[in-house]
């Protein structure tokens, strides 16, 4: 359905550290490195991270979050660990979310600007 998603951040360098670390275990990498934006994906850019004068204010109750597909549980675990090392905050350790589905394995973090980020696999 979506070609890409764009988010605005306060500090591009800080966001690059986080997204480089968090997305690498999922097989996504930096494909575009500009002065005011970063583009992440595997073969094509699916996430744009851009410097913004007024990033969206964090609101944990809004329901807004971004979920990335992981190939397996090991990738979800690595996403969580690397995201924390890259400056993220824990928002749900890796594990099965049986209330979603018995095979729903996910981890949740909050990026340095307050965006809620998830990695998921269904195996």
Jmol script that loads the backbone (N, CA, C; Angstrom):
load data "model"
ATOM      1  N   UNK A   1       0.807  -1.195   0.000  1.00  0.00           N
ATOM      2  CA  UNK A   1       0.000   0.000   0.000  1.00  0.00           C
ATOM      3  C   UNK A   1       0.850   1.259   0.000  1.00  0.00           C
ATOM      4  N   UNK A   2       1.844   1.336   0.869  1.00  0.00           N
ATOM      5  CA  UNK A   2       2.677   2.536   0.943  1.00  0.00           C
ATOM      6  C   UNK A   2       3.937   2.356   0.096  1.00  0.00           C
ATOM      7  N   UNK A   3       4.352   3.425  -0.520  1.00  0.00           N
ATOM      8  CA  UNK A   3       5.633   3.435  -1.212  1.00  0.00           C
ATOM      9  C   UNK A   3       6.744   3.732  -0.210  1.00  0.00           C
ATOM     10  N   UNK A   4       6.476   4.673   0.694  1.00  0.00           N
ATOM     11  CA  UNK A   4       7.445   5.034   1.719  1.00  0.00           C
ATOM     12  C   UNK A   4       6.741   5.809   2.830  1.00  0.00           C
ATOM     13  N   UNK A   5       7.462   5.973   3.930  1.00  0.00           N
ATOM     14  CA  UNK A   5       7.017   6.775   5.068  1.00  0.00           C
ATOM     15  C   UNK A   5       8.131   7.775   5.349  1.00  0.00           C
ATOM     16  N   UNK A   6       7.754   8.990   5.715  1.00  0.00           N
ATOM     17  CA  UNK A   6       8.727  10.020   6.074  1.00  0.00           C
ATOM     18  C   UNK A   6       8.456  10.497   7.492  1.00  0.00           C
ATOM     19  N   UNK A   7       9.523  10.654   8.258  1.00  0.00           N
ATOM     20  CA  UNK A   7       9.394  11.210   9.594  1.00  0.00           C
ATOM     21  C   UNK A   7      10.365  12.372   9.743  1.00  0.00           C
ATOM     22  N   UNK A   8      10.006  13.325  10.566  1.00  0.00           N
ATOM     23  CA  UNK A   8      10.862  14.477  10.841  1.00  0.00           C
ATOM     24  C   UNK A   8      11.532  14.320  12.191  1.00  0.00           C
ATOM     25  N   UNK A   9      12.800  14.671  12.250  1.00  0.00           N
ATOM     26  CA  UNK A   9      13.578  14.520  13.477  1.00  0.00           C
ATOM     27  C   UNK A   9      14.304  15.821  13.809  1.00  0.00           C
ATOM     28  N   UNK A  10      14.674  15.954  15.086  1.00  0.00           N
ATOM     29  CA  UNK A  10      15.352  17.160  15.540  1.00  0.00           C
ATOM     30  C   UNK A  10      16.830  17.168  15.170  1.00  0.00           C
ATOM     31  N   UNK A  11      17.503  16.007  15.316  1.00  0.00           N
ATOM     32  CA  UNK A  11      18.939  15.920  15.066  1.00  0.00           C
ATOM     33  C   UNK A  11      19.226  14.744  14.140  1.00  0.00           C
ATOM     34  N   UNK A  12      19.595  15.035  12.920  1.00  0.00           N
ATOM     35  CA  UNK A  12      19.812  13.994  11.918  1.00  0.00           C
ATOM     36  C   UNK A  12      20.946  13.033  12.309  1.00  0.00           C
ATOM     37  N   UNK A  13      22.036  13.543  12.849  1.00  0.00           N
ATOM     38  CA  UNK A  13      23.168  12.696  13.227  1.00  0.00           C
ATOM     39  C   UNK A  13      22.759  11.690  14.311  1.00  0.00           C
ATOM     40  N   UNK A  14      22.009  12.143  15.307  1.00  0.00           N
ATOM     41  CA  UNK A  14      21.531  11.272  16.375  1.00  0.00           C
ATOM     42  C   UNK A  14      20.595  10.201  15.815  1.00  0.00           C
ATOM     43  N   UNK A  15      19.724  10.607  14.892  1.00  0.00           N
ATOM     44  CA  UNK A  15      18.802   9.654  14.273  1.00  0.00           C
ATOM     45  C   UNK A  15      19.535   8.643  13.408  1.00  0.00           C
ATOM     46  N   UNK A  16      20.566   9.093  12.719  1.00  0.00           N
ATOM     47  CA  UNK A  16      21.334   8.157  11.892  1.00  0.00           C
ATOM     48  C   UNK A  16      21.972   7.081  12.762  1.00  0.00           C
ATOM     49  N   UNK A  17      22.533   7.468  13.878  1.00  0.00           N
ATOM     50  CA  UNK A  17      23.141   6.490  14.788  1.00  0.00           C
ATOM     51  C   UNK A  17      22.093   5.448  15.191  1.00  0.00           C
ATOM     52  N   UNK A  18      20.904   5.908  15.551  1.00  0.00           N
ATOM     53  CA  UNK A  18      19.845   4.998  15.974  1.00  0.00           C
ATOM     54  C   UNK A  18      19.381   4.095  14.832  1.00  0.00           C
ATOM     55  N   UNK A  19      19.002   4.682  13.693  1.00  0.00           N
ATOM     56  CA  UNK A  19      18.438   3.889  12.602  1.00  0.00           C
ATOM     57  C   UNK A  19      19.472   2.984  11.936  1.00  0.00           C
ATOM     58  N   UNK A  20      20.712   3.418  11.839  1.00  0.00           N
ATOM     59  CA  UNK A  20      21.762   2.525  11.327  1.00  0.00           C
ATOM     60  C   UNK A  20      21.832   1.277  12.203  1.00  0.00           C
ATOM     61  N   UNK A  21      21.845   1.476  13.515  1.00  0.00           N
ATOM     62  CA  UNK A  21      21.964   0.359  14.454  1.00  0.00           C
ATOM     63  C   UNK A  21      20.715  -0.517  14.457  1.00  0.00           C
ATOM     64  N   UNK A  22      19.549   0.095  14.541  1.00  0.00           N
ATOM     65  CA  UNK A  22      18.298  -0.661  14.687  1.00  0.00           C
ATOM     66  C   UNK A  22      17.905  -1.410  13.428  1.00  0.00           C
ATOM     67  N   UNK A  23      18.101  -0.818  12.274  1.00  0.00           N
ATOM     68  CA  UNK A  23      17.608  -1.427  11.033  1.00  0.00           C
ATOM     69  C   UNK A  23      18.569  -2.430  10.412  1.00  0.00           C
ATOM     70  N   UNK A  24      19.855  -2.320  10.724  1.00  0.00           N
ATOM     71  CA  UNK A  24      20.830  -3.246  10.144  1.00  0.00           C
ATOM     72  C   UNK A  24      20.503  -4.715  10.417  1.00  0.00           C
ATOM     73  N   UNK A  25      20.134  -5.106  11.641  1.00  0.00           N
ATOM     74  CA  UNK A  25      19.814  -6.518  11.880  1.00  0.00           C
ATOM     75  C   UNK A  25      18.595  -7.012  11.096  1.00  0.00           C
ATOM     76  N   UNK A  26      17.794  -6.094  10.601  1.00  0.00           N
ATOM     77  CA  UNK A  26      16.604  -6.457   9.835  1.00  0.00           C
ATOM     78  C   UNK A  26      16.888  -6.521   8.333  1.00  0.00           C
ATOM     79  N   UNK A  27      18.121  -6.196   7.953  1.00  0.00           N
ATOM     80  CA  UNK A  27      18.495  -6.236   6.543  1.00  0.00           C
ATOM     81  C   UNK A  27      18.237  -4.934   5.802  1.00  0.00           C
ATOM     82  N   UNK A  28      17.960  -3.868   6.547  1.00  0.00           N
ATOM     83  CA  UNK A  28      17.740  -2.558   5.936  1.00  0.00           C
ATOM     84  C   UNK A  28      18.975  -1.705   6.183  1.00  0.00           C
ATOM     85  N   UNK A  29      19.313  -0.885   5.188  1.00  0.00           N
ATOM     86  CA  UNK A  29      20.516  -0.074   5.324  1.00  0.00           C
ATOM     87  C   UNK A  29      20.284   1.321   4.768  1.00  0.00           C
ATOM     88  N   UNK A  30      21.214   2.184   5.034  1.00  0.00           N
ATOM     89  CA  UNK A  30      21.175   3.550   4.539  1.00  0.00           C
ATOM     90  C   UNK A  30      21.439   3.543   3.037  1.00  0.00           C
ATOM     91  N   UNK A  31      20.456   3.975   2.264  1.00  0.00           N
ATOM     92  CA  UNK A  31      20.590   4.023   0.808  1.00  0.00           C
ATOM     93  C   UNK A  31      20.778   5.449   0.287  1.00  0.00           C
ATOM     94  N   UNK A  32      20.407   6.433   1.098  1.00  0.00           N
ATOM     95  CA  UNK A  32      20.560   7.832   0.703  1.00  0.00           C
ATOM     96  C   UNK A  32      21.009   8.624   1.923  1.00  0.00           C
ATOM     97  N   UNK A  33      22.112   9.342   1.772  1.00  0.00           N
ATOM     98  CA  UNK A  33      22.691  10.104   2.868  1.00  0.00           C
ATOM     99  C   UNK A  33      22.861  11.547   2.420  1.00  0.00           C
ATOM    100  N   UNK A  34      21.881  12.372   2.736  1.00  0.00           N
ATOM    101  CA  UNK A  34      21.936  13.775   2.348  1.00  0.00           C
ATOM    102  C   UNK A  34      22.154  14.689   3.538  1.00  0.00           C
ATOM    103  N   UNK A  35      22.306  15.959   3.270  1.00  0.00           N
ATOM    104  CA  UNK A  35      22.516  16.928   4.350  1.00  0.00           C
ATOM    105  C   UNK A  35      21.280  17.101   5.217  1.00  0.00           C
ATOM    106  N   UNK A  36      20.091  16.895   4.637  1.00  0.00           N
ATOM    107  CA  UNK A  36      18.868  17.117   5.401  1.00  0.00           C
ATOM    108  C   UNK A  36      17.969  15.895   5.481  1.00  0.00           C
ATOM    109  N   UNK A  37      18.393  14.769   4.893  1.00  0.00           N
ATOM    110  CA  UNK A  37      17.562  13.565   4.964  1.00  0.00           C
ATOM    111  C   UNK A  37      18.389  12.294   4.799  1.00  0.00           C
ATOM    112  N   UNK A  38      17.822  11.216   5.316  1.00  0.00           N
ATOM    113  CA  UNK A  38      18.405   9.882   5.219  1.00  0.00           C
ATOM    114  C   UNK A  38      17.336   8.959   4.665  1.00  0.00           C
ATOM    115  N   UNK A  39      17.730   8.035   3.790  1.00  0.00           N
ATOM    116  CA  UNK A  39      16.766   7.090   3.241  1.00  0.00           C
ATOM    117  C   UNK A  39      17.198   5.662   3.529  1.00  0.00           C
ATOM    118  N   UNK A  40      16.295   4.868   4.112  1.00  0.00           N
ATOM    119  CA  UNK A  40      16.588   3.485   4.497  1.00  0.00           C
ATOM    120  C   UNK A  40      15.717   2.503   3.740  1.00  0.00           C
ATOM    121  N   UNK A  41      16.291   1.330   3.448  1.00  0.00           N
ATOM    122  CA  UNK A  41      15.541   0.265   2.807  1.00  0.00           C
ATOM    123  C   UNK A  41      16.455  -0.901   2.505  1.00  0.00           C
ATOM    124  N   UNK A  42      15.929  -1.857   1.703  1.00  0.00           N
ATOM    125  CA  UNK A  42      16.791  -2.944   1.250  1.00  0.00           C
ATOM    126  C   UNK A  42      17.158  -2.697  -0.211  1.00  0.00           C
ATOM    127  N   UNK A  43      16.196  -2.790  -1.122  1.00  0.00           N
ATOM    128  CA  UNK A  43      16.453  -2.486  -2.528  1.00  0.00           C
ATOM    129  C   UNK A  43      15.990  -1.083  -2.911  1.00  0.00           C
ATOM    130  N   UNK A  44      14.986  -0.600  -2.211  1.00  0.00           N
ATOM    131  CA  UNK A  44      14.440   0.745  -2.449  1.00  0.00           C
ATOM    132  C   UNK A  44      14.183   1.401  -1.095  1.00  0.00           C
ATOM    133  N   UNK A  45      14.147   2.702  -1.072  1.00  0.00           N
ATOM    134  CA  UNK A  45      13.928   3.433   0.173  1.00  0.00           C
ATOM    135  C   UNK A  45      12.463   3.305   0.591  1.00  0.00           C
ATOM    136  N   UNK A  46      12.275   2.872   1.823  1.00  0.00           N
ATOM    137  CA  UNK A  46      10.939   2.759   2.397  1.00  0.00           C
ATOM    138  C   UNK A  46      10.739   3.700   3.567  1.00  0.00           C
ATOM    139  N   UNK A  47      11.855   4.171   4.151  1.00  0.00           N
ATOM    140  CA  UNK A  47      11.791   5.104   5.283  1.00  0.00           C
ATOM    141  C   UNK A  47      12.691   6.286   5.004  1.00  0.00           C
ATOM    142  N   UNK A  48      12.097   7.465   4.998  1.00  0.00           N
ATOM    143  CA  UNK A  48      12.854   8.709   4.914  1.00  0.00           C
ATOM    144  C   UNK A  48      12.874   9.339   6.298  1.00  0.00           C
ATOM    145  N   UNK A  49      14.044   9.746   6.744  1.00  0.00           N
ATOM    146  CA  UNK A  49      14.227  10.443   8.012  1.00  0.00           C
ATOM    147  C   UNK A  49      14.791  11.807   7.653  1.00  0.00           C
ATOM    148  N   UNK A  50      14.039  12.865   7.953  1.00  0.00           N
ATOM    149  CA  UNK A  50      14.463  14.200   7.554  1.00  0.00           C
ATOM    150  C   UNK A  50      14.545  15.171   8.705  1.00  0.00           C
ATOM    151  N   UNK A  51      15.472  16.091   8.608  1.00  0.00           N
ATOM    152  CA  UNK A  51      15.598  17.167   9.596  1.00  0.00           C
ATOM    153  C   UNK A  51      14.351  18.019   9.507  1.00  0.00           C
ATOM    154  N   UNK A  52      13.725  18.269  10.653  1.00  0.00           N
ATOM    155  CA  UNK A  52      12.492  19.052  10.684  1.00  0.00           C
ATOM    156  C   UNK A  52      12.582  20.141  11.746  1.00  0.00           C
ATOM    157  N   UNK A  53      12.068  21.310  11.417  1.00  0.00           N
ATOM    158  CA  UNK A  53      12.047  22.410  12.376  1.00  0.00           C
ATOM    159  C   UNK A  53      11.093  22.101  13.534  1.00  0.00           C
ATOM    160  N   UNK A  54      10.033  21.342  13.249  1.00  0.00           N
ATOM    161  CA  UNK A  54       9.051  21.011  14.282  1.00  0.00           C
ATOM    162  C   UNK A  54       8.640  19.536  14.167  1.00  0.00           C
ATOM    163  N   UNK A  55       9.498  18.626  14.635  1.00  0.00           N
ATOM    164  CA  UNK A  55       9.123  17.215  14.580  1.00  0.00           C
ATOM    165  C   UNK A  55       7.824  16.969  15.352  1.00  0.00           C
ATOM    166  N   UNK A  56       7.125  15.911  14.982  1.00  0.00           N
ATOM    167  CA  UNK A  56       5.897  15.544  15.685  1.00  0.00           C
ATOM    168  C   UNK A  56       6.245  15.288  17.142  1.00  0.00           C
ATOM    169  N   UNK A  57       5.449  15.838  18.037  1.00  0.00           N
ATOM    170  CA  UNK A  57       5.708  15.650  19.459  1.00  0.00           C
ATOM    171  C   UNK A  57       5.349  14.228  19.867  1.00  0.00           C
ATOM    172  N   UNK A  58       6.205  13.590  20.691  1.00  0.00           N
ATOM    173  CA  UNK A  58       5.922  12.229  21.137  1.00  0.00           C
ATOM    174  C   UNK A  58       4.597  12.147  21.883  1.00  0.00           C
ATOM    175  N   UNK A  59       3.831  11.127  21.579  1.00  0.00           N
ATOM    176  CA  UNK A  59       2.555  10.879  22.257  1.00  0.00           C
ATOM    177  C   UNK A  59       2.353   9.367  22.305  1.00  0.00           C
ATOM    178  N   UNK A  60       2.751   8.751  23.392  1.00  0.00           N
ATOM    179  CA  UNK A  60       2.674   7.293  23.523  1.00  0.00           C
ATOM    180  C   UNK A  60       1.246   6.779  23.485  1.00  0.00           C
ATOM    181  N   UNK A  61       0.291   7.630  23.708  1.00  0.00           N
ATOM    182  CA  UNK A  61      -1.109   7.218  23.718  1.00  0.00           C
ATOM    183  C   UNK A  61      -1.779   7.377  22.354  1.00  0.00           C
ATOM    184  N   UNK A  62      -1.046   7.874  21.353  1.00  0.00           N
ATOM    185  CA  UNK A  62      -1.649   8.151  20.044  1.00  0.00           C
ATOM    186  C   UNK A  62      -1.919   6.898  19.224  1.00  0.00           C
ATOM    187  N   UNK A  63      -1.188   5.824  19.505  1.00  0.00           N
ATOM    188  CA  UNK A  63      -1.293   4.611  18.695  1.00  0.00           C
ATOM    189  C   UNK A  63      -0.354   4.606  17.497  1.00  0.00           C
ATOM    190  N   UNK A  64       0.264   5.739  17.199  1.00  0.00           N
ATOM    191  CA  UNK A  64       1.176   5.822  16.058  1.00  0.00           C
ATOM    192  C   UNK A  64       2.443   5.032  16.344  1.00  0.00           C
ATOM    193  N   UNK A  65       2.775   4.121  15.428  1.00  0.00           N
ATOM    194  CA  UNK A  65       4.057   3.440  15.499  1.00  0.00           C
ATOM    195  C   UNK A  65       4.371   2.878  14.121  1.00  0.00           C
ATOM    196  N   UNK A  66       5.629   2.506  13.937  1.00  0.00           N
ATOM    197  CA  UNK A  66       6.094   1.950  12.675  1.00  0.00           C
ATOM    198  C   UNK A  66       6.633   0.551  12.941  1.00  0.00           C
ATOM    199  N   UNK A  67       6.164  -0.411  12.176  1.00  0.00           N
ATOM    200  CA  UNK A  67       6.557  -1.803  12.357  1.00  0.00           C
ATOM    201  C   UNK A  67       7.361  -2.264  11.146  1.00  0.00           C
ATOM    202  N   UNK A  68       8.541  -2.804  11.405  1.00  0.00           N
ATOM    203  CA  UNK A  68       9.418  -3.321  10.360  1.00  0.00           C
ATOM    204  C   UNK A  68       9.382  -4.843  10.365  1.00  0.00           C
ATOM    205  N   UNK A  69       9.385  -5.432   9.188  1.00  0.00           N
ATOM    206  CA  UNK A  69       9.384  -6.879   9.035  1.00  0.00           C
ATOM    207  C   UNK A  69      10.787  -7.422   9.296  1.00  0.00           C
ATOM    208  N   UNK A  70      10.846  -8.472  10.107  1.00  0.00           N
ATOM    209  CA  UNK A  70      12.105  -9.174  10.377  1.00  0.00           C
ATOM    210  C   UNK A  70      12.014 -10.571   9.786  1.00  0.00           C
ATOM    211  N   UNK A  71      13.139 -11.134   9.373  1.00  0.00           N
ATOM    212  CA  UNK A  71      13.117 -12.456   8.752  1.00  0.00           C
ATOM    213  C   UNK A  71      12.939 -13.575   9.767  1.00  0.00           C
ATOM    214  N   UNK A  72      13.370 -13.330  11.023  1.00  0.00           N
ATOM    215  CA  UNK A  72      13.261 -14.371  12.043  1.00  0.00           C
ATOM    216  C   UNK A  72      13.378 -13.744  13.436  1.00  0.00           C
ATOM    217  N   UNK A  73      13.230 -14.597  14.442  1.00  0.00           N
ATOM    218  CA  UNK A  73      13.269 -14.123  15.831  1.00  0.00           C
ATOM    219  C   UNK A  73      14.644 -13.590  16.217  1.00  0.00           C
ATOM    220  N   UNK A  74      15.686 -14.187  15.692  1.00  0.00           N
ATOM    221  CA  UNK A  74      17.037 -13.707  15.971  1.00  0.00           C
ATOM    222  C   UNK A  74      17.206 -12.271  15.503  1.00  0.00           C
ATOM    223  N   UNK A  75      16.625 -11.942  14.366  1.00  0.00           N
ATOM    224  CA  UNK A  75      16.690 -10.574  13.846  1.00  0.00           C
ATOM    225  C   UNK A  75      15.925  -9.608  14.739  1.00  0.00           C
ATOM    226  N   UNK A  76      14.780 -10.041  15.254  1.00  0.00           N
ATOM    227  CA  UNK A  76      14.001  -9.204  16.179  1.00  0.00           C
ATOM    228  C   UNK A  76      14.821  -8.944  17.441  1.00  0.00           C
ATOM    229  N   UNK A  77      15.443  -9.984  17.976  1.00  0.00           N
ATOM    230  CA  UNK A  77      16.272  -9.831  19.178  1.00  0.00           C
ATOM    231  C   UNK A  77      17.415  -8.848  18.928  1.00  0.00           C
ATOM    232  N   UNK A  78      18.080  -8.988  17.778  1.00  0.00           N
ATOM    233  CA  UNK A  78      19.206  -8.109  17.440  1.00  0.00           C
ATOM    234  C   UNK A  78      18.735  -6.678  17.221  1.00  0.00           C
ATOM    235  N   UNK A  79      17.572  -6.513  16.575  1.00  0.00           N
ATOM    236  CA  UNK A  79      16.992  -5.178  16.399  1.00  0.00           C
ATOM    237  C   UNK A  79      16.860  -4.495  17.754  1.00  0.00           C
ATOM    238  N   UNK A  80      16.265  -5.179  18.713  1.00  0.00           N
ATOM    239  CA  UNK A  80      16.022  -4.590  20.033  1.00  0.00           C
ATOM    240  C   UNK A  80      17.340  -4.211  20.711  1.00  0.00           C
ATOM    241  N   UNK A  81      18.285  -5.132  20.734  1.00  0.00           N
ATOM    242  CA  UNK A  81      19.574  -4.876  21.380  1.00  0.00           C
ATOM    243  C   UNK A  81      20.317  -3.719  20.725  1.00  0.00           C
ATOM    244  N   UNK A  82      20.377  -3.721  19.400  1.00  0.00           N
ATOM    245  CA  UNK A  82      21.106  -2.673  18.685  1.00  0.00           C
ATOM    246  C   UNK A  82      20.404  -1.319  18.772  1.00  0.00           C
ATOM    247  N   UNK A  83      19.077  -1.333  18.777  1.00  0.00           N
ATOM    248  CA  UNK A  83      18.327  -0.077  18.907  1.00  0.00           C
ATOM    249  C   UNK A  83      18.621   0.582  20.248  1.00  0.00           C
ATOM    250  N   UNK A  84      18.714  -0.212  21.295  1.00  0.00           N
ATOM    251  CA  UNK A  84      19.036   0.344  22.617  1.00  0.00           C
ATOM    252  C   UNK A  84      20.457   0.888  22.630  1.00  0.00           C
ATOM    253  N   UNK A  85      21.392   0.167  22.030  1.00  0.00           N
ATOM    254  CA  UNK A  85      22.780   0.644  21.952  1.00  0.00           C
ATOM    255  C   UNK A  85      22.887   1.906  21.111  1.00  0.00           C
ATOM    256  N   UNK A  86      21.984   2.054  20.133  1.00  0.00           N
ATOM    257  CA  UNK A  86      21.997   3.208  19.242  1.00  0.00           C
ATOM    258  C   UNK A  86      21.275   4.429  19.785  1.00  0.00           C
ATOM    259  N   UNK A  87      20.804   4.363  21.014  1.00  0.00           N
ATOM    260  CA  UNK A  87      20.179   5.539  21.617  1.00  0.00           C
ATOM    261  C   UNK A  87      18.681   5.430  21.820  1.00  0.00           C
ATOM    262  N   UNK A  88      18.102   4.261  21.530  1.00  0.00           N
ATOM    263  CA  UNK A  88      16.675   4.060  21.736  1.00  0.00           C
ATOM    264  C   UNK A  88      16.357   3.679  23.170  1.00  0.00           C
ATOM    265  N   UNK A  89      15.067   3.654  23.477  1.00  0.00           N
ATOM    266  CA  UNK A  89      14.561   3.296  24.796  1.00  0.00           C
ATOM    267  C   UNK A  89      13.664   2.078  24.662  1.00  0.00           C
ATOM    268  N   UNK A  90      13.790   1.156  25.591  1.00  0.00           N
ATOM    269  CA  UNK A  90      12.958  -0.052  25.570  1.00  0.00           C
ATOM    270  C   UNK A  90      11.478   0.311  25.701  1.00  0.00           C
ATOM    271  N   UNK A  91      10.662  -0.347  24.883  1.00  0.00           N
ATOM    272  CA  UNK A  91       9.207  -0.178  24.973  1.00  0.00           C
ATOM    273  C   UNK A  91       8.519  -1.541  24.876  1.00  0.00           C
ATOM    274  N   UNK A  92       9.285  -2.609  25.083  1.00  0.00           N
ATOM    275  CA  UNK A  92       8.749  -3.966  25.026  1.00  0.00           C
ATOM    276  C   UNK A  92       9.801  -4.931  24.550  1.00  0.00           C
ATOM    277  N   UNK A  93      10.317  -5.722  25.453  1.00  0.00           N
ATOM    278  CA  UNK A  93      11.386  -6.672  25.127  1.00  0.00           C
ATOM    279  C   UNK A  93      10.917  -7.697  24.098  1.00  0.00           C
ATOM    280  N   UNK A  94      11.840  -8.320  23.376  1.00  0.00           N
ATOM    281  CA  UNK A  94      11.475  -9.338  22.386  1.00  0.00           C
ATOM    282  C   UNK A  94      10.696 -10.485  23.031  1.00  0.00           C
ATOM    283  N   UNK A  95       9.675 -10.925  22.318  1.00  0.00           N
ATOM    284  CA  UNK A  95       8.906 -12.055  22.809  1.00  0.00           C
ATOM    285  C   UNK A  95       7.655 -12.285  21.989  1.00  0.00           C
ATOM    286  N   UNK A  96       6.998 -13.397  22.274  1.00  0.00           N
ATOM    287  CA  UNK A  96       5.738 -13.735  21.616  1.00  0.00           C
ATOM    288  C   UNK A  96       4.643 -12.848  22.190  1.00  0.00           C
ATOM    289  N   UNK A  97       3.826 -12.324  21.320  1.00  0.00           N
ATOM    290  CA  UNK A  97       2.653 -11.535  21.722  1.00  0.00           C
ATOM    291  C   UNK A  97       1.423 -12.382  21.406  1.00  0.00           C
ATOM    292  N   UNK A  98       1.151 -13.357  22.265  1.00  0.00           N
ATOM    293  CA  UNK A  98       0.079 -14.333  22.026  1.00  0.00           C
ATOM    294  C   UNK A  98      -1.295 -13.679  21.928  1.00  0.00           C
ATOM    295  N   UNK A  99      -1.463 -12.517  22.546  1.00  0.00           N
ATOM    296  CA  UNK A  99      -2.748 -11.826  22.427  1.00  0.00           C
ATOM    297  C   UNK A  99      -2.967 -11.282  21.016  1.00  0.00           C
ATOM    298  N   UNK A 100      -1.889 -11.126  20.224  1.00  0.00           N
ATOM    299  CA  UNK A 100      -2.010 -10.757  18.813  1.00  0.00           C
ATOM    300  C   UNK A 100      -2.217 -12.008  17.973  1.00  0.00           C
ATOM    301  N   UNK A 101      -1.300 -12.980  18.174  1.00  0.00           N
ATOM    302  CA  UNK A 101      -1.308 -14.246  17.440  1.00  0.00           C
ATOM    303  C   UNK A 101      -0.255 -15.140  18.103  1.00  0.00           C
ATOM    304  N   UNK A 102      -0.473 -16.438  18.177  1.00  0.00           N
ATOM    305  CA  UNK A 102       0.504 -17.320  18.824  1.00  0.00           C
ATOM    306  C   UNK A 102       1.900 -17.303  18.186  1.00  0.00           C
ATOM    307  N   UNK A 103       2.002 -16.871  16.940  1.00  0.00           N
ATOM    308  CA  UNK A 103       3.303 -16.812  16.257  1.00  0.00           C
ATOM    309  C   UNK A 103       3.854 -15.386  16.139  1.00  0.00           C
ATOM    310  N   UNK A 104       3.175 -14.414  16.734  1.00  0.00           N
ATOM    311  CA  UNK A 104       3.583 -13.014  16.612  1.00  0.00           C
ATOM    312  C   UNK A 104       4.742 -12.754  17.567  1.00  0.00           C
ATOM    313  N   UNK A 105       5.953 -12.621  17.030  1.00  0.00           N
ATOM    314  CA  UNK A 105       7.154 -12.375  17.813  1.00  0.00           C
ATOM    315  C   UNK A 105       7.630 -10.966  17.491  1.00  0.00           C
ATOM    316  N   UNK A 106       7.747 -10.117  18.504  1.00  0.00           N
ATOM    317  CA  UNK A 106       8.060  -8.714  18.250  1.00  0.00           C
ATOM    318  C   UNK A 106       8.855  -8.107  19.396  1.00  0.00           C
ATOM    319  N   UNK A 107       9.440  -6.961  19.099  1.00  0.00           N
ATOM    320  CA  UNK A 107      10.123  -6.141  20.092  1.00  0.00           C
ATOM    321  C   UNK A 107       9.796  -4.686  19.774  1.00  0.00           C
ATOM    322  N   UNK A 108       9.793  -3.856  20.800  1.00  0.00           N
ATOM    323  CA  UNK A 108       9.377  -2.470  20.667  1.00  0.00           C
ATOM    324  C   UNK A 108      10.410  -1.542  21.307  1.00  0.00           C
ATOM    325  N   UNK A 109      10.705  -0.448  20.615  1.00  0.00           N
ATOM    326  CA  UNK A 109      11.614   0.571  21.130  1.00  0.00           C
ATOM    327  C   UNK A 109      11.044   1.949  20.796  1.00  0.00           C
ATOM    328  N   UNK A 110      11.615   2.943  21.439  1.00  0.00           N
ATOM    329  CA  UNK A 110      11.278   4.333  21.141  1.00  0.00           C
ATOM    330  C   UNK A 110      12.548   5.003  20.654  1.00  0.00           C
ATOM    331  N   UNK A 111      12.470   5.641  19.487  1.00  0.00           N
ATOM    332  CA  UNK A 111      13.667   6.281  18.930  1.00  0.00           C
ATOM    333  C   UNK A 111      13.967   7.575  19.687  1.00  0.00           C
ATOM    334  N   UNK A 112      15.098   8.219  19.425  1.00  0.00           N
ATOM    335  CA  UNK A 112      15.478   9.423  20.175  1.00  0.00           C
ATOM    336  C   UNK A 112      14.497  10.591  20.065  1.00  0.00           C
ATOM    337  N   UNK A 113      13.628  10.593  19.050  1.00  0.00           N
ATOM    338  CA  UNK A 113      12.643  11.664  18.914  1.00  0.00           C
ATOM    339  C   UNK A 113      11.270  11.279  19.461  1.00  0.00           C
ATOM    340  N   UNK A 114      11.157  10.065  19.991  1.00  0.00           N
ATOM    341  CA  UNK A 114       9.898   9.641  20.583  1.00  0.00           C
ATOM    342  C   UNK A 114       9.008   8.806  19.690  1.00  0.00           C
ATOM    343  N   UNK A 115       9.474   8.477  18.486  1.00  0.00           N
ATOM    344  CA  UNK A 115       8.686   7.605  17.610  1.00  0.00           C
ATOM    345  C   UNK A 115       8.751   6.176  18.142  1.00  0.00           C
ATOM    346  N   UNK A 116       7.611   5.513  18.145  1.00  0.00           N
ATOM    347  CA  UNK A 116       7.540   4.124  18.581  1.00  0.00           C
ATOM    348  C   UNK A 116       7.818   3.218  17.389  1.00  0.00           C
ATOM    349  N   UNK A 117       8.797   2.329  17.558  1.00  0.00           N
ATOM    350  CA  UNK A 117       9.285   1.480  16.484  1.00  0.00           C
ATOM    351  C   UNK A 117       9.156   0.008  16.915  1.00  0.00           C
ATOM    352  N   UNK A 118       8.737  -0.833  15.999  1.00  0.00           N
ATOM    353  CA  UNK A 118       8.563  -2.260  16.274  1.00  0.00           C
ATOM    354  C   UNK A 118       9.255  -3.076  15.187  1.00  0.00           C
ATOM    355  N   UNK A 119       9.763  -4.246  15.572  1.00  0.00           N
ATOM    356  CA  UNK A 119      10.223  -5.254  14.611  1.00  0.00           C
ATOM    357  C   UNK A 119       9.431  -6.512  14.901  1.00  0.00           C
ATOM    358  N   UNK A 120       8.995  -7.181  13.829  1.00  0.00           N
ATOM    359  CA  UNK A 120       8.075  -8.320  13.950  1.00  0.00           C
ATOM    360  C   UNK A 120       8.431  -9.428  12.982  1.00  0.00           C
ATOM    361  N   UNK A 121       8.217 -10.669  13.409  1.00  0.00           N
ATOM    362  CA  UNK A 121       8.213 -11.806  12.505  1.00  0.00           C
ATOM    363  C   UNK A 121       7.090 -12.737  12.938  1.00  0.00           C
ATOM    364  N   UNK A 122       6.575 -13.498  12.013  1.00  0.00           N
ATOM    365  CA  UNK A 122       5.431 -14.368  12.288  1.00  0.00           C
ATOM    366  C   UNK A 122       5.782 -15.839  12.341  1.00  0.00           C
ATOM    367  N   UNK A 123       7.011 -16.146  12.745  1.00  0.00           N
ATOM    368  CA  UNK A 123       7.419 -17.550  12.827  1.00  0.00           C
ATOM    369  C   UNK A 123       7.829 -17.920  14.225  1.00  0.00           C
TER     370      UNK A 123
END
end "model"
wireframe off; spacefill off
backbone 0.3
color backbone group
